[in-house]
Amino acid sequence: MKKFICTAAIAGITLVQASSLGINVNSDDVEVNGKLDITSAVGFGSGTSYFLSGDYLHTDDDNLFKAGFGASNTLSGAEGLTFTFGLEGVFGDSYVAMPLFGEAKLRLPLDEPIPATSLSARFDYAPSVLSFVDADQYLEYRFEADVEVINNVHVYGGYRNIDTDYEAHDYNLNDSWYGGLKISF
């Protein structure tokens, strides 16, 4: 019990320092994610942002944990277009993979009375060489739309497909639409 309380306290301290916390749901799943901006700790002044991320997805039958590291920057000459790349660990039931990921996010150039709106697409992939235990391959892709309804409060919705291929069989862990709320710090 003491170990659980200590872990929860450390997680709570980490979440307080996070740059964003989000939760999304549908009729079958719940996903909680957070991102911690570590740019100032890394100390580079190149305009690139560095972060640590964590994610937990609970479905009717399975749980999936992800922890990652990445970097993002706005594409030079293309205002509002940001690219993010990184590496994450994915942990499931007898399943471990280390996918590389890439994301493109476009902030739409809308006039002032319309809230900040963005569209994003993300792709995660781990071939068999980056898949361990009983895993053979990992593939995930997402499409998302986000609207900042209140300063630093975002409502978003999207579609995700997570394919966890095992050595013995292929398994589509999740294939669903979702909606959620994200708070940025």
C-alpha positions as CSV (number, residue, x, y, z in Angstrom):
1,M,0.0,0.0,0.0
2,K,2.9,2.4,0.8
3,K,4.4,1.7,-2.6
4,F,1.0,2.6,-4.3
5,I,0.7,5.9,-2.3
6,C,4.3,6.9,-3.1
7,T,3.8,6.1,-6.8
8,A,0.5,8.1,-6.8
9,A,2.2,11.1,-5.1
10,I,5.1,11.1,-7.6
11,A,2.6,10.8,-10.5
12,G,0.6,13.7,-9.0
13,I,3.6,15.9,-8.7
14,T,4.6,15.1,-12.4
15,L,1.1,15.9,-13.6
16,V,1.0,19.3,-11.9
17,Q,4.1,20.2,-14.0
18,A,2.6,18.9,-17.2
19,S,2.1,21.1,-20.2
20,S,-1.1,19.3,-21.0
21,L,-3.5,16.7,-19.6
22,G,-6.3,15.1,-21.6
23,I,-9.0,12.5,-21.4
24,N,-11.1,11.1,-24.2
25,V,-13.9,8.6,-24.2
26,N,-16.4,6.7,-26.3
27,S,-18.9,4.0,-25.4
28,D,-16.2,1.4,-25.1
29,D,-12.9,3.1,-24.2
30,V,-11.3,5.7,-22.0
31,E,-7.9,7.2,-22.7
32,V,-5.9,9.5,-20.4
33,N,-2.7,11.3,-21.7
34,G,-0.3,13.9,-20.5
35,K,2.7,15.8,-21.9
36,L,5.5,17.3,-19.9
37,D,7.5,20.1,-21.6
38,I,11.2,19.6,-20.8
39,T,12.6,22.2,-23.2
40,S,14.0,24.4,-20.4
41,A,15.6,21.4,-18.8
42,V,17.3,20.3,-22.1
43,G,18.6,23.8,-22.5
44,F,18.6,24.1,-26.3
45,G,17.5,27.5,-27.8
46,S,16.8,26.3,-31.3
47,G,13.1,26.9,-31.3
48,T,12.5,23.1,-31.0
49,S,10.3,22.0,-28.1
50,Y,11.2,18.7,-26.3
51,F,8.7,16.7,-24.2
52,L,8.0,13.5,-22.3
53,S,4.6,11.9,-22.8
54,G,2.5,9.3,-21.2
55,D,-0.7,7.6,-22.2
56,Y,-3.1,5.0,-20.8
57,L,-5.9,3.4,-22.9
58,H,-8.5,1.1,-21.3
59,T,-10.8,-0.9,-23.5
60,D,-13.3,-3.6,-22.5
61,D,-10.7,-6.4,-22.9
62,D,-7.3,-4.7,-22.7
63,N,-5.0,-2.0,-21.3
64,L,-2.2,-0.3,-23.1
65,F,0.4,2.0,-21.6
66,K,2.7,4.3,-23.5
67,A,5.6,6.5,-22.5
68,G,7.6,8.6,-24.9
69,F,10.1,11.3,-25.8
70,G,9.8,13.6,-28.7
71,A,10.6,17.0,-30.3
72,S,8.5,19.4,-32.3
73,N,9.0,22.6,-34.3
74,T,7.2,24.8,-36.7
75,L,8.1,24.2,-40.3
76,S,10.1,27.2,-41.7
77,G,8.1,29.1,-44.2
78,A,4.8,27.4,-43.4
79,E,3.1,29.3,-40.7
80,G,0.9,27.2,-38.5
81,L,2.3,23.8,-39.6
82,T,4.2,21.9,-36.8
83,F,5.9,18.6,-37.1
84,T,6.7,16.3,-34.2
85,F,8.9,13.2,-34.1
86,G,10.0,10.8,-31.4
87,L,10.2,7.4,-29.8
88,E,7.9,5.7,-27.3
89,G,7.5,2.5,-25.4
90,V,4.2,0.6,-25.7
91,F,3.3,-2.0,-23.0
92,G,0.3,-4.3,-23.2
93,D,-0.6,-7.8,-22.1
94,S,2.6,-9.8,-23.0
95,Y,3.4,-7.1,-25.5
96,V,6.2,-4.6,-25.7
97,A,7.2,-2.4,-28.7
98,M,9.3,0.7,-29.2
99,P,7.6,2.5,-32.1
100,L,8.9,5.6,-33.8
101,F,6.2,8.3,-34.3
102,G,5.5,11.3,-36.4
103,E,2.8,13.9,-36.3
104,A,1.8,16.8,-38.4
105,K,-0.5,19.5,-36.9
106,L,-2.0,22.4,-38.9
107,R,-3.4,25.4,-37.0
108,L,-6.1,26.8,-39.3
109,P,-5.7,30.5,-40.2
110,L,-9.1,31.6,-39.0
111,D,-10.1,35.2,-38.1
112,E,-10.1,36.4,-34.5
113,P,-13.7,35.7,-33.4
114,I,-13.4,32.0,-34.3
115,P,-11.6,30.0,-31.6
116,A,-8.1,28.5,-32.4
117,T,-8.7,25.4,-34.4
118,S,-6.2,22.7,-35.5
119,L,-6.2,19.5,-37.4
120,S,-3.6,16.7,-36.8
121,A,-2.5,13.3,-38.1
122,R,-0.2,10.9,-36.3
123,F,1.5,7.7,-37.3
124,D,3.3,5.3,-35.0
125,Y,5.2,2.2,-36.3
126,A,7.4,-0.5,-34.8
127,P,8.6,-3.2,-37.1
128,S,9.5,-6.7,-35.7
129,V,13.1,-5.5,-34.8
130,L,11.5,-3.0,-32.4
131,S,8.9,-5.4,-31.0
132,F,9.7,-7.6,-28.0
133,V,8.2,-10.4,-25.8
134,D,5.3,-11.8,-27.9
135,A,5.0,-8.8,-30.1
136,D,5.7,-8.9,-33.9
137,Q,4.7,-5.4,-35.0
138,Y,2.9,-2.2,-33.8
139,L,1.0,0.2,-36.0
140,E,-1.1,3.1,-34.9
141,Y,-2.6,6.0,-36.7
142,R,-4.9,8.9,-35.6
143,F,-6.7,11.9,-37.1
144,E,-7.9,14.6,-34.8
145,A,-9.6,18.0,-34.8
146,D,-9.1,20.4,-31.8
147,V,-10.8,23.7,-30.8
148,E,-9.6,25.9,-28.0
149,V,-13.0,26.8,-26.5
150,I,-11.6,28.7,-23.5
151,N,-8.0,29.9,-23.1
152,N,-5.9,26.7,-22.5
153,V,-9.0,24.4,-22.6
154,H,-9.5,22.3,-25.7
155,V,-12.3,20.2,-26.9
156,Y,-11.2,17.6,-29.4
157,G,-12.4,14.6,-31.4
158,G,-10.9,12.1,-33.6
159,Y,-10.4,8.6,-34.9
160,R,-7.7,6.1,-33.8
161,N,-6.7,2.6,-35.1
162,I,-4.2,0.6,-33.0
163,D,-3.0,-2.7,-34.5
164,T,-0.9,-4.9,-32.1
165,D,0.4,-7.9,-34.1
166,Y,1.6,-10.8,-32.0
167,E,4.0,-13.5,-33.2
168,A,1.1,-16.0,-33.1
169,H,-1.8,-13.8,-34.3
170,D,-2.8,-10.3,-35.4
171,Y,-4.9,-8.3,-33.0
172,N,-6.6,-4.9,-33.7
173,L,-6.7,-3.5,-30.2
174,N,-8.7,-0.4,-31.0
175,D,-10.6,1.0,-34.0
176,S,-12.9,3.8,-32.9
177,W,-14.0,7.4,-32.9
178,Y,-13.6,9.4,-29.6
179,G,-14.2,12.8,-28.1
180,G,-12.4,14.5,-25.2
181,L,-11.2,17.5,-23.2
182,K,-7.6,18.7,-22.8
183,I,-6.2,21.3,-20.4
184,S,-2.9,23.0,-21.2
185,F,-0.6,24.7,-18.7
